[in-house]
Amino acid sequence: MRKEGKRIKYKDRKKIERMIQNGEKVAVIAKNIGVHRATIYNELKRGGSPYKAEEAQRNI
C-alpha cells in the first residue's frame, strides 16, 4: 500500500484506463496501483463514463 497522502499520478490513471477497458475488477486495479478500492471508485467518478485518464487529470 502507498503511504497516506500520496496522489494518483497520470501514469497510474493511464494504467487504470487500460485495465478498465480490459474488464479488470476494481479490487484487482486497486491492488495493482497500490491504493484502496475506494480510491479507485473515486477516481472512476472523476474520469467520467467511460473512464478517460485525461478527463480525470483535468478534474483534480
N, C-alpha and C positions, 0 to 999 in steps of 0.2 A: 504494500500500500504506500501511497505517497504521503509525504508529510502534510500536516494540516496547513491550509493556506495556499497551497500550490494551485495554479490555474491550468486549465487545459490549453495547450498550445495549438497553433494552426496545424502542425503536422499530425497531432492527435485527432483533430477534427477531420482531417482528410482520411485518416485511418478508420474513424467511426463511420464516415460516409461510405467507404468501401465495404466495411463489414455489414452495415445495414443493407446495402444493395445486394450483398451475398446471402442475406437472410439470417444472419447470426442473431442469437438471443442477447438481450440486454446484459444478462449476467456474464456471458462469455466476453462481451465487449468490455464491460467494466473490469473484469479480471485482467484482460489483455492490456488495457490502458493503465490500470493501476489505481482506479478510483472506485468509489462506492456506486452501487446500481442507481441510487437516487441522483447522483451527479450526471449519469448518462441520460436518465429520463429528463432532467432539467435541460441538458444540452440538446436533446431531441426537440423539445419545445422551442428552444432558441433558434434552431436551424430550419424551422418550417416543415411543411409536408409536401413533397418528400424532402427529407433532410438534405441540406446543402451546407457544406463547410464554409463557403464564402459568406452565406447569409448569417450563419451563427457567429462568424468572426466580426461581421459588421454590427451585430446586436449585443456585443459585450460592453 
